[in-house]
């Protein structure tokens, strides 16, 4: 299924003629899933990751549990057939996290 293509900042990508661009980007689908907070999407409260509960504001975040949930979330993207390494590095001081993952589809490795 095609979706509106977004840039790295989440802004619409506009073509040369001023039109939005539609594409089937598995990378974008994964990125959107990773950024959703648990319960955030009004049409399906089961979608999203427990950022607040597991990572943000936690003195000792449960990284292993979160990585497991992250792996499941990536695998839930229809085109993903396997998920390789998943690694989350949290910086509590800046309240940020770096996520590295490998996702496999029939056509590419992301």
C-alpha positions as CSV (number, residue, x, y, z in Angstrom):
1,X,0.0,0.0,0.0
2,X,1.3,3.4,-0.9
3,X,1.7,6.2,1.7
4,X,2.6,9.9,1.6
5,X,6.4,10.0,1.6
6,X,8.1,11.9,4.4
7,X,11.6,13.1,4.9
8,X,13.9,12.4,7.9
9,X,12.3,15.2,9.9
10,X,8.7,13.9,9.2
11,X,7.9,16.6,6.7
12,X,6.1,15.9,3.4
13,X,8.3,15.4,0.4
14,X,7.0,17.7,-2.3
15,X,7.9,16.9,-6.0
16,X,9.1,19.3,-8.6
17,X,5.6,20.1,-9.7
18,X,4.4,20.8,-6.1
19,X,2.7,17.5,-5.6
20,X,3.0,15.2,-2.7
21,X,4.8,12.0,-3.5
22,X,3.2,8.6,-2.8
23,X,5.4,5.5,-2.3
24,X,5.6,2.2,-0.6
25,X,8.5,2.7,1.8
26,X,9.0,-0.1,4.3
27,X,11.7,2.0,5.9
28,X,9.1,4.7,6.6
29,X,6.6,2.3,7.9
30,X,9.2,0.9,10.4
31,X,10.2,4.4,11.4
32,X,6.6,5.4,12.1
33,X,6.0,2.3,14.2
34,X,9.2,3.0,16.2
35,X,8.1,6.6,17.0
36,X,4.6,5.7,18.1
37,X,4.1,5.8,21.9
38,X,1.9,3.0,23.3
39,X,-1.8,3.9,23.1
40,X,-1.1,7.1,21.0
41,X,-3.0,6.0,17.9
42,X,-6.7,6.6,18.4
43,X,-7.9,3.8,16.1
44,X,-5.8,1.1,17.7
45,X,-4.6,1.6,21.2
46,X,-2.5,-1.6,21.1
47,X,-0.1,-0.2,18.6
48,X,3.0,1.7,19.8
49,X,6.0,1.1,22.1
50,X,6.1,1.7,25.8
51,X,8.5,4.6,25.7
52,X,7.2,6.2,28.9
53,X,6.8,3.0,30.8
54,X,10.1,1.3,29.9
55,X,12.6,4.0,28.8
56,X,11.8,7.7,29.4
57,X,12.0,8.8,33.1
58,X,13.3,5.4,34.3
59,X,16.4,5.4,36.4
60,X,17.2,1.8,35.2
61,X,15.3,1.2,32.0
62,X,14.6,-2.4,31.0
63,X,16.4,-2.3,27.7
64,X,16.1,-6.0,27.0
65,X,12.3,-6.0,27.4
66,X,12.1,-2.8,25.3
67,X,14.3,-4.3,22.5
68,X,12.0,-7.4,22.5
69,X,8.9,-5.2,22.0
70,X,10.8,-3.1,19.4
71,X,11.6,-6.3,17.5
72,X,7.9,-7.4,17.5
73,X,6.8,-3.9,16.4
74,X,9.2,-4.0,13.4
75,X,8.2,-7.5,12.5
76,X,4.5,-6.4,12.5
77,X,5.2,-4.4,9.4
78,X,3.6,-6.5,6.6
79,X,6.6,-6.5,4.3
80,X,9.2,-7.5,7.0
81,X,10.0,-11.2,6.9
82,X,12.7,-11.3,9.5
83,X,14.3,-9.0,12.1
84,X,18.1,-9.2,12.8
85,X,20.0,-7.3,15.4
86,X,18.1,-4.7,17.5
87,X,20.0,-2.4,19.8
88,X,18.8,0.5,21.9
89,X,21.2,2.9,23.5
90,X,19.6,5.3,26.0
91,X,21.0,8.7,27.0
92,X,19.1,9.5,30.2
93,X,20.6,13.0,30.5
94,X,19.2,14.2,27.1
95,X,16.2,11.9,27.3
96,X,17.0,10.4,24.0
97,X,17.7,7.0,22.5
98,X,19.5,5.7,19.5
99,X,17.9,2.6,17.8
100,X,19.9,0.4,15.5
101,X,18.1,-2.5,13.8
102,X,18.3,-4.8,10.8
103,X,15.0,-5.7,9.0
104,X,14.7,-8.0,6.1
105,X,12.1,-8.0,3.4
106,X,11.8,-10.1,0.2
107,X,13.4,-7.2,-1.7
108,X,15.8,-5.4,0.6
109,X,17.6,-5.3,3.9
110,X,16.9,-2.1,6.0
